[in-house]
Amino acid sequence: MDVVLRGLHTALGELALLFTIWALVEVAWGASGRGVLRAKIASLTGSILLFGHWLVSGIYYVAYYGPDVKPAIKEGPWPWAHAIFMESKEHIFLFLPFLSILLLFLVWKYGDKLREERGLRFSIFAVGGVTLFAFVLMIVSGFLISSGYRVAVP
Protein backbone atom coordinates (compact mmCIF):
# COMPACT_ATOMS: atom_id res chain seq x y z
CA MET A 1 0.00 0.00 0.00
CA ASP A 2 2.89 2.37 0.68
CA VAL A 3 3.98 2.11 -2.97
CA VAL A 4 0.48 3.07 -4.12
CA LEU A 5 0.35 6.04 -1.74
CA ARG A 6 3.83 7.21 -2.81
CA GLY A 7 2.80 6.94 -6.45
CA LEU A 8 -0.42 8.87 -5.84
CA HIS A 9 1.50 11.43 -3.80
CA THR A 10 3.87 12.07 -6.69
CA ALA A 11 1.29 11.87 -9.48
CA LEU A 12 -1.28 14.14 -7.85
CA GLY A 13 1.36 16.72 -6.93
CA GLU A 14 2.87 16.81 -10.40
CA LEU A 15 -0.53 16.94 -12.09
CA ALA A 16 -1.57 19.81 -9.80
CA LEU A 17 1.62 21.61 -10.84
CA LEU A 18 0.91 21.05 -14.54
CA PHE A 19 -2.66 22.34 -14.24
CA THR A 20 -1.41 25.41 -12.36
CA ILE A 21 1.08 26.08 -15.14
CA TRP A 22 -1.68 25.61 -17.70
CA ALA A 23 -3.88 28.17 -15.94
CA LEU A 24 -1.01 30.68 -15.91
CA VAL A 25 -0.27 30.09 -19.60
CA GLU A 26 -3.90 30.85 -20.43
CA VAL A 27 -3.69 34.04 -18.36
CA ALA A 28 -0.42 34.97 -20.10
CA TRP A 29 -2.09 34.75 -23.49
CA GLY A 30 -4.45 37.49 -22.37
CA ALA A 31 -7.29 35.07 -21.95
CA SER A 32 -10.62 35.91 -23.45
CA GLY A 33 -13.63 33.74 -24.25
CA ARG A 34 -12.52 30.12 -24.42
CA GLY A 35 -9.13 30.96 -22.91
CA VAL A 36 -10.80 32.24 -19.76
CA LEU A 37 -12.87 29.07 -19.57
CA ARG A 38 -9.72 26.95 -19.99
CA ALA A 39 -7.92 28.98 -17.29
CA LYS A 40 -10.88 28.47 -14.93
CA ILE A 41 -11.01 24.73 -15.59
CA ALA A 42 -7.24 24.39 -15.20
CA SER A 43 -7.16 26.34 -11.93
CA LEU A 44 -10.12 24.39 -10.53
CA THR A 45 -8.63 21.04 -11.55
CA GLY A 46 -5.25 22.04 -10.10
CA SER A 47 -6.86 22.93 -6.78
CA ILE A 48 -8.84 19.69 -6.63
CA LEU A 49 -5.71 17.67 -7.44
CA LEU A 50 -3.76 19.55 -4.80
CA PHE A 51 -6.34 18.78 -2.12
CA GLY A 52 -6.28 15.13 -3.18
CA HIS A 53 -2.50 15.29 -2.89
CA TRP A 54 -2.81 16.83 0.56
CA LEU A 55 -5.06 14.00 1.71
CA VAL A 56 -2.88 11.23 0.26
CA SER A 57 0.26 12.84 1.69
CA GLY A 58 -1.24 12.99 5.16
CA ILE A 59 -2.24 9.34 5.04
CA TYR A 60 1.21 8.31 3.78
CA TYR A 61 2.98 10.43 6.38
CA VAL A 62 1.00 9.01 9.31
CA ALA A 63 0.92 5.40 8.11
CA TYR A 64 4.38 4.93 6.58
CA TYR A 65 6.74 7.89 6.63
CA GLY A 66 6.62 8.63 10.37
CA PRO A 67 7.02 5.06 11.62
CA ASP A 68 9.31 3.61 8.90
CA VAL A 69 10.99 6.12 6.61
CA LYS A 70 11.77 8.95 9.02
CA PRO A 71 13.78 6.80 11.48
CA ALA A 72 15.73 5.22 8.62
CA ILE A 73 16.69 8.62 7.20
CA LYS A 74 17.60 10.03 10.63
CA GLU A 75 19.84 7.04 11.38
CA GLY A 76 21.36 6.93 7.88
CA PRO A 77 24.23 8.89 6.33
CA TRP A 78 21.97 11.80 5.31
CA PRO A 79 20.05 12.75 8.47
CA TRP A 80 19.91 16.34 7.22
CA ALA A 81 17.56 15.16 4.45
CA HIS A 82 14.86 14.87 7.09
CA ALA A 83 16.09 17.49 9.55
CA ILE A 84 16.25 20.28 6.98
CA PHE A 85 14.20 19.36 3.93
CA MET A 86 11.32 17.38 5.41
CA GLU A 87 10.83 19.85 8.22
CA SER A 88 10.82 22.71 5.71
CA LYS A 89 8.60 20.80 3.30
CA GLU A 90 5.99 20.14 5.98
CA HIS A 91 5.62 23.86 6.64
CA ILE A 92 5.82 25.14 3.08
CA PHE A 93 3.32 22.50 1.99
CA LEU A 94 0.71 23.97 4.31
CA PHE A 95 0.63 27.12 2.18
CA LEU A 96 0.10 25.42 -1.19
CA PRO A 97 -3.64 24.71 -0.91
CA PHE A 98 -4.30 28.29 0.17
CA LEU A 99 -2.20 29.70 -2.68
CA SER A 100 -4.04 27.40 -5.06
CA ILE A 101 -7.42 28.59 -3.77
CA LEU A 102 -6.31 32.21 -4.09
CA LEU A 103 -5.24 31.60 -7.68
CA LEU A 104 -8.54 29.83 -8.35
CA PHE A 105 -10.49 32.72 -6.85
CA LEU A 106 -8.61 35.35 -8.86
CA VAL A 107 -9.06 33.51 -12.15
CA TRP A 108 -12.74 32.77 -11.55
CA LYS A 109 -13.67 36.20 -10.21
CA TYR A 110 -11.66 38.35 -12.61
CA GLY A 111 -11.22 36.08 -15.63
CA ASP A 112 -13.38 38.24 -17.88
CA LYS A 113 -11.24 41.30 -17.13
CA LEU A 114 -7.88 39.70 -17.91
CA ARG A 115 -7.66 41.09 -21.42
CA GLU A 116 -8.13 44.72 -20.40
CA GLU A 117 -6.40 44.90 -17.03
CA ARG A 118 -2.69 44.30 -17.19
CA GLY A 119 -2.27 44.88 -13.46
CA LEU A 120 -4.74 42.11 -12.77
CA ARG A 121 -2.72 39.70 -14.91
CA PHE A 122 0.40 40.77 -13.02
CA SER A 123 -1.32 40.02 -9.69
CA ILE A 124 -2.33 36.58 -10.90
CA PHE A 125 1.23 35.97 -12.10
CA ALA A 126 2.58 37.04 -8.71
CA VAL A 127 0.34 34.56 -6.88
CA GLY A 128 1.01 31.92 -9.53
CA GLY A 129 4.77 32.53 -9.36
CA VAL A 130 4.83 32.04 -5.60
CA THR A 131 2.71 28.91 -6.05
CA LEU A 132 5.05 27.51 -8.70
CA PHE A 133 8.08 28.34 -6.55
CA ALA A 134 6.53 26.42 -3.65
CA PHE A 135 5.85 23.48 -5.98
CA VAL A 136 9.49 23.47 -7.11
CA LEU A 137 10.65 23.54 -3.48
CA MET A 138 8.40 20.53 -2.83
CA ILE A 139 9.83 18.60 -5.77
CA VAL A 140 13.46 19.31 -4.89
CA SER A 141 12.84 18.54 -1.22
CA GLY A 142 11.03 15.31 -2.09
CA PHE A 143 13.95 14.23 -4.26
CA LEU A 144 16.45 14.90 -1.47
CA ILE A 145 14.30 13.18 1.15
CA SER A 146 13.76 10.09 -0.98
CA SER A 147 17.48 10.07 -1.81
CA GLY A 148 18.19 10.20 1.93
CA TYR A 149 16.05 7.11 2.36
CA ARG A 150 17.65 5.31 -0.58
CA VAL A 151 21.18 5.81 0.79
CA ALA A 152 20.01 4.71 4.25
CA VAL A 153 18.21 1.58 3.05
CA PRO A 154 20.00 0.25 -0.05
C-alpha positions in Angstrom: 0.0 0.0 0.0 2.9 2.4 0.7 4.0 2.1 -3.0 0.5 3.1 -4.1 0.4 6.0 -1.7 3.8 7.2 -2.8 2.8 6.9 -6.5 -0.4 8.9 -5.8 1.5 11.4 -3.8 3.9 12.1 -6.7 1.3 11.9 -9.5 -1.3 14.1 -7.8 1.4 16.7 -6.9 2.9 16.8 -10.4 -0.5 16.9 -12.1 -1.6 19.8 -9.8 1.6 21.6 -10.8 0.9 21.1 -14.5 -2.7 22.3 -14.2 -1.4 25.4 -12.4 1.1 26.1 -15.1 -1.7 25.6 -17.7 -3.9 28.2 -15.9 -1.0 30.7 -15.9 -0.3 30.1 -19.6 -3.9 30.8 -20.4 -3.7 34.0 -18.4 -0.4 35.0 -20.1 -2.1 34.8 -23.5 -4.4 37.5 -22.4 -7.3 35.1 -21.9 -10.6 35.9 -23.5 -13.6 33.7 -24.2 -12.5 30.1 -24.4 -9.1 31.0 -22.9 -10.8 32.2 -19.8 -12.9 29.1 -19.6 -9.7 26.9 -20.0 -7.9 29.0 -17.3 -10.9 28.5 -14.9 -11.0 24.7 -15.6 -7.2 24.4 -15.2 -7.2 26.3 -11.9 -10.1 24.4 -10.5 -8.6 21.0 -11.5 -5.2 22.0 -10.1 -6.9 22.9 -6.8 -8.8 19.7 -6.6 -5.7 17.7 -7.4 -3.8 19.5 -4.8 -6.3 18.8 -2.1 -6.3 15.1 -3.2 -2.5 15.3 -2.9 -2.8 16.8 0.6 -5.1 14.0 1.7 -2.9 11.2 0.3 0.3 12.8 1.7 -1.2 13.0 5.2 -2.2 9.3 5.0 1.2 8.3 3.8 3.0 10.4 6.4 1.0 9.0 9.3 0.9 5.4 8.1 4.4 4.9 6.6 6.7 7.9 6.6 6.6 8.6 10.4 7.0 5.1 11.6 9.3 3.6 8.9 11.0 6.1 6.6 11.8 9.0 9.0 13.8 6.8 11.5 15.7 5.2 8.6 16.7 8.6 7.2 17.6 10.0 10.6 19.8 7.0 11.4 21.4 6.9 7.9 24.2 8.9 6.3 22.0 11.8 5.3 20.0 12.8 8.5 19.9 16.3 7.2 17.6 15.2 4.5 14.9 14.9 7.1 16.1 17.5 9.5 16.2 20.3 7.0 14.2 19.4 3.9 11.3 17.4 5.4 10.8 19.8 8.2 10.8 22.7 5.7 8.6 20.8 3.3 6.0 20.1 6.0 5.6 23.9 6.6 5.8 25.1 3.1 3.3 22.5 2.0 0.7 24.0 4.3 0.6 27.1 2.2 0.1 25.4 -1.2 -3.6 24.7 -0.9 -4.3 28.3 0.2 -2.2 29.7 -2.7 -4.0 27.4 -5.1 -7.4 28.6 -3.8 -6.3 32.2 -4.1 -5.2 31.6 -7.7 -8.5 29.8 -8.3 -10.5 32.7 -6.9 -8.6 35.3 -8.9 -9.1 33.5 -12.2 -12.7 32.8 -11.5 -13.7 36.2 -10.2 -11.7 38.3 -12.6 -11.2 36.1 -15.6 -13.4 38.2 -17.9 -11.2 41.3 -17.1 -7.9 39.7 -17.9 -7.7 41.1 -21.4 -8.1 44.7 -20.4 -6.4 44.9 -17.0 -2.7 44.3 -17.2 -2.3 44.9 -13.5 -4.7 42.1 -12.8 -2.7 39.7 -14.9 0.4 40.8 -13.0 -1.3 40.0 -9.7 -2.3 36.6 -10.9 1.2 36.0 -12.1 2.6 37.0 -8.7 0.3 34.6 -6.9 1.0 31.9 -9.5 4.8 32.5 -9.4 4.8 32.0 -5.6 2.7 28.9 -6.0 5.1 27.5 -8.7 8.1 28.3 -6.6 6.5 26.4 -3.7 5.9 23.5 -6.0 9.5 23.5 -7.1 10.6 23.5 -3.5 8.4 20.5 -2.8 9.8 18.6 -5.8 13.5 19.3 -4.9 12.8 18.5 -1.2 11.0 15.3 -2.1 13.9 14.2 -4.3 16.5 14.9 -1.5 14.3 13.2 1.2 13.8 10.1 -1.0 17.5 10.1 -1.8 18.2 10.2 1.9 16.0 7.1 2.4 17.7 5.3 -0.6 21.2 5.8 0.8 20.0 4.7 4.2 18.2 1.6 3.1 20.0 0.3 -0.1 
